[in-house]
Amino acid sequence: MAFKGYIQVYTGNGKGKTTAALGLALRAAGRKKKVYIAQFMKKTFYGELGAIQEHLGEYITVKQFGLPDFHHSGKEVTPGEKKAAMAGIEAVKKAIQGKKYHVVILDEANILAHFKIIDIKYLLEIIDNKPDDVELILTGRNAPHEFIKRADLVTEMKEIKHYYKKGIQARIGIEK
């Protein structure tokens, strides 16, 4: 039976959206499926990148399309942020068209649309033209209604309690 790919959205204000997508990537790699991860709005080293590069590079490709500083609400979108995001969109299109990957993850794609870093139409084009044999995952808070409507699976991570509120910063090996 041929592989049937679906559209998944991980959203919400709780921790774990990217982690869930990475878990799926790990599972796919364990079954020798190829994974492409486009990390939007990120341009820094995370522990998972080291593990992937050292141990899973044969199956998982990670590319970052962002600036060193993460975009925050209330901040004007810069031309550099737009340029980095569009480079990511083009790279994702090429990855999908190349028919090499079974799973394509657009990490923080929901935020790209929410902050209007790029026009949502570019992301909808990727969603609407997804080949049947590609699993597509979009992560990030504030998933647009258009993404949720098109998705086959939507998971909302809900924050109940978080130690960041006590002033605890992201820790190496746990959050980064």
C-alpha positions, 0 to 999 in steps of 0.5 A, spaced: 500 500 500 502 506 498 504 512 503 498 517 504 500 523 507 496 528 511 496 535 514 497 536 521 497 542 525 500 543 532 498 550 535 496 553 542 500 557 547 503 551 551 510 548 550 511 542 546 509 544 538 516 543 535 518 537 540 512 534 537 514 535 530 521 533 532 518 526 535 514 525 529 521 526 525 524 521 529 519 516 528 519 517 521 527 516 521 526 510 525 522 507 519 527 510 514 523 515 511 526 522 509 524 528 513 525 535 511 524 540 517 524 548 515 525 552 521 522 559 520 524 565 525 530 561 528 537 562 526 540 559 532 543 552 535 538 547 538 540 541 541 536 537 537 540 540 531 546 537 534 543 530 535 540 530 528 546 532 524 551 527 528 546 521 528 540 522 523 543 526 517 542 521 513 534 521 514 533 528 517 534 535 513 534 541 517 534 548 515 533 554 518 530 561 515 530 566 520 534 571 524 538 570 530 533 574 534 526 571 534 520 576 532 516 578 538 509 581 537 508 589 537 515 589 533 515 591 526 516 586 521 523 587 518 525 586 510 530 581 513 525 577 516 521 577 510 527 575 506 529 569 510 521 567 510 521 567 503 527 563 502 524 558 507 518 558 503 522 557 496 526 551 499 520 548 502 517 548 495 523 545 492 524 540 497 516 537 496 517 538 488 524 534 489 519 528 491 525 526 496 521 527 502 516 523 506 515 528 511 515 536 511 515 540 517 514 547 517 516 549 524 513 556 526 509 557 520 503 559 524 507 565 527 509 567 520 502 568 518 500 570 525 505 576 525 504 577 517 511 576 516 509 573 509 502 573 506 498 567 508 497 565 501 504 562 500 503 557 506 496 556 503 499 554 496 504 549 499 498 546 503 493 546 497 499 543 493 501 538 497 502 531 494 498 525 496 504 522 499 507 527 503 505 528 510 505 536 512 506 538 519 505 546 521 507 548 528 506 555 532 502 558 536 496 562 533 494 557 527 490 561 522 483 558 521 485 557 514 490 552 516 486 549 521 480 548 516 485 544 511 488 540 516 486 533 517 489 533 524 490 539 529 493 538 536 492 544 541 498 545 546 494 548 552 499 551 558 496 549 565 503 551 568 510 553 566 516 555 570 518 561 565 513 565 569 517 564 575 523 567 571 526 560 569 530 561 562 530 556 557 535 551 559 540 547 554 538 540 553 531 541 555 528 547 551 534 549 547 
